[in-house]
Amino acid sequence: ALRRHTDAALCGKLDAGEPIVDVSATNGSGAYLFDNLPPGNYIANADEQTVESRSTPALFSVMVATTGTKHAVALSANQDYTLADFGFIEAAEVEGHVWHDVDSSGVKDSSEPGLPAVTVTLTGTDIGGNPVSMTTTTDADGEYGFLVPPGSYTIIYDTLDGDLPSNLTTRTTPTSIAVSVTAGQERKNLDFGLDNSGQIGDLIWQDVD
C-alpha cells in the first residue's frame, strides 16, 4: 500500500500532522498511480509492513527498503511524474554512527557530531552458513548502514582511519558490535563513540615527614 501526503512544510520530508490525502495499492506488476492531482508538493510513502515476501506468499514484515520509503515530488501543472519508485528486499537493515561522544557517556545524544568518511566493516555468516563481508564509510553525519541477509555478524570500525580526528583517542564504546538479525528487522543505534577526555590521578599517601 502507498499513501500520498501533502508536503505542507515544503521540506521534502514527512512531518507530523501532514495529512494523508490518498491511498493506493500496487497491481500485479508492482505499478501504482495517483491520478488527477492538482499542482502541489507531495510525498509518496510506501508502507513497508504491507510489502509481501517474494519467496513466501502471504508473509509480510520481512522486507526492507533499498531506496527509502518516502519520495518527495513537487508537481507542476499538467506534469506526469512516473519515477517515484520503491525497491524492497527480503533482508535486514543494520545502522549506526561513529561520533564524537562529547560527554563520554557511551550513548549518542542528538547534539553530538558524527564523524564522516570513517571505514566500517561487517563480517559474519548468513543463516545458510555463507560468509558475508561488507565495507562502507560513514556519511557527512557520521552514519553508516548495511542491508544484509538474515544471519549473525560483527561490525567494527577502523580505529586507525586517517579521517578520525587525531585528538579523539578515548574510546567510549566497544570497538566491535555483535548482532544477529532476521528478515525485515531494522537494528539501529549500533554506535561507536570517541572522545578527547583526559585523566587526573596518582597516589594518596601518608606523608609521615
RAWO-V161436 format. One record per backbone hydrogen bond with DSSP energy under -1.0 kcal/mol. CO is the residue of the C=O (numbers start at 1). NH is the residue of the N-H. If there is no record, write none. Layout:
BEGIN
co=CO nh=NH
co=CO nh=NH
END
This chain:
BEGIN
co=1 nh=47
co=2 nh=24
co=3 nh=45
co=4 nh=21
co=4 nh=22
co=5 nh=43
co=6 nh=8
co=7 nh=10
co=15 nh=18
co=19 nh=6
co=22 nh=4
co=24 nh=2
co=27 nh=30
co=31 nh=27
co=40 nh=75
co=41 nh=7
co=42 nh=73
co=43 nh=5
co=44 nh=71
co=45 nh=3
co=47 nh=50
co=48 nh=51
co=56 nh=59
co=59 nh=53
co=64 nh=89
co=69 nh=46
co=71 nh=44
co=73 nh=42
co=75 nh=40
co=76 nh=79
co=83 nh=85
co=87 nh=66
co=89 nh=64
co=89 nh=91
co=91 nh=184
co=92 nh=148
co=93 nh=187
co=94 nh=146
co=95 nh=190
co=96 nh=144
co=97 nh=192
co=98 nh=115
co=99 nh=194
co=100 nh=102
co=101 nh=104
co=109 nh=112
co=113 nh=100
co=118 nh=138
co=119 nh=158
co=120 nh=136
co=121 nh=156
co=122 nh=134
co=123 nh=154
co=124 nh=132
co=125 nh=152
co=126 nh=129
co=130 nh=126
co=132 nh=124
co=134 nh=122
co=136 nh=120
co=138 nh=117
co=139 nh=142
co=142 nh=98
co=143 nh=139
co=144 nh=96
co=146 nh=94
co=148 nh=92
co=150 nh=127
co=151 nh=181
co=152 nh=125
co=153 nh=179
co=154 nh=123
co=155 nh=177
co=156 nh=121
co=158 nh=161
co=161 nh=164
co=165 nh=168
co=167 nh=169
co=170 nh=195
co=177 nh=155
co=179 nh=153
co=181 nh=151
co=182 nh=185
co=185 nh=93
co=187 nh=95
co=189 nh=191
co=192 nh=99
co=193 nh=172
co=194 nh=101
co=195 nh=170
co=206 nh=208
END
